[in-house]
């Protein structure tokens, strides 16, 4: 049985990935934008929006739950991360640089 996050994706996934909602930088910001939208889309609780964000949000392929350990991360993205780290020397700046990439870096969770 699909959960509420799957229902949110099925009913509103295209809308959530379109401006201005697509510019939300976190599940919390998306939840607030949904409440402030006219008409509001407030039938989903913040926890549902957070689950949708984790499962379908920016940098995720639909339904992807891939999590990399340190060795896999080094193998797949090591060179890119070292290059970006020179330009973005803190975790916060590196995370934002990965999110700004097209497609967004999936290593930013």
C-alpha positions as CSV (number, residue, x, y, z in Angstrom):
1,X,0.0,0.0,0.0
2,X,1.5,3.3,-1.0
3,X,2.2,5.9,1.7
4,X,1.2,9.5,1.8
5,X,4.6,10.6,0.3
6,X,3.8,8.4,-2.7
7,X,0.4,9.9,-2.9
8,X,1.9,13.4,-2.8
9,X,4.3,12.5,-5.6
10,X,1.5,11.0,-7.7
11,X,-0.9,13.9,-7.3
12,X,1.5,16.9,-7.1
13,X,5.0,15.7,-8.1
14,X,5.1,17.8,-11.3
15,X,3.9,20.9,-9.4
16,X,6.5,20.4,-6.6
17,X,9.3,20.2,-9.2
18,X,8.1,23.5,-11.0
19,X,8.9,27.0,-10.0
20,X,8.4,28.6,-7.5
21,X,8.1,25.4,-5.4
22,X,11.2,23.9,-7.0
23,X,13.3,26.6,-5.5
24,X,12.7,25.3,-2.0
25,X,16.1,24.4,-0.4
26,X,14.7,22.0,2.3
27,X,11.6,20.1,3.2
28,X,10.7,22.7,5.8
29,X,10.8,25.5,3.2
30,X,8.7,23.4,0.8
31,X,6.1,22.7,3.5
32,X,5.9,26.4,4.3
33,X,5.6,27.3,0.6
34,X,2.7,24.8,0.3
35,X,0.9,26.3,3.2
36,X,1.4,29.9,1.8
37,X,0.4,28.9,-1.7
38,X,-2.9,30.2,-3.0
39,X,-4.9,28.1,-2.9
40,X,-3.0,26.4,-0.1
41,X,-1.9,22.8,-0.4
42,X,-2.1,22.0,3.3
43,X,-3.7,18.6,3.5
44,X,-0.2,17.0,4.0
45,X,1.6,17.2,7.3
46,X,5.2,18.3,7.5
47,X,6.4,14.7,8.1
48,X,4.8,13.7,4.8
49,X,6.5,16.5,2.9
50,X,9.8,15.5,4.6
51,X,9.4,11.9,3.4
52,X,8.5,13.1,-0.1
53,X,11.6,15.3,0.0
54,X,13.8,12.4,1.0
55,X,12.4,10.0,-1.5
56,X,11.6,12.2,-4.6
57,X,13.1,15.7,-3.9
58,X,16.0,17.5,-5.5
59,X,19.0,15.3,-6.5
60,X,17.0,12.1,-6.2
61,X,16.0,9.9,-9.0
62,X,12.4,8.8,-8.6
63,X,12.2,6.2,-5.8
64,X,15.9,6.0,-5.4
65,X,17.1,5.2,-1.9
66,X,20.7,4.7,-2.8
67,X,23.1,5.6,0.1
68,X,26.8,5.4,-0.5
69,X,29.4,4.4,2.1
70,X,32.7,6.3,2.2
71,X,34.5,3.9,-0.2
72,X,31.7,3.9,-2.7
73,X,31.5,7.7,-2.5
74,X,35.3,8.0,-3.1
75,X,35.1,5.6,-6.1
76,X,32.1,7.3,-7.7
77,X,32.6,11.0,-6.8
78,X,36.1,11.4,-5.3
79,X,37.7,13.5,-8.0
80,X,34.7,15.8,-8.3
81,X,34.5,16.3,-4.5
82,X,38.2,17.1,-4.2
83,X,37.9,19.6,-7.0
84,X,34.8,21.3,-5.5
85,X,36.3,21.2,-2.0
86,X,39.1,23.5,-3.2
87,X,36.6,26.1,-4.2
88,X,34.1,25.4,-1.4
89,X,36.2,24.6,1.7
90,X,33.3,24.1,4.3
91,X,30.7,21.3,4.4
92,X,28.0,24.0,4.1
93,X,29.5,25.5,0.9
94,X,30.3,22.1,-0.6
95,X,26.7,20.9,0.0
96,X,25.3,24.1,-1.7
97,X,27.7,23.6,-4.6
98,X,26.6,20.1,-5.1
99,X,22.9,21.1,-5.0
100,X,23.6,23.8,-7.6
101,X,24.9,21.3,-10.1
102,X,22.7,20.0,-12.9
103,X,21.7,17.4,-12.2
104,X,22.0,18.1,-8.5
105,X,24.7,16.0,-6.8
106,X,23.1,13.1,-5.0
107,X,25.8,13.1,-2.4
108,X,24.4,16.0,-0.6
109,X,22.1,14.2,1.9
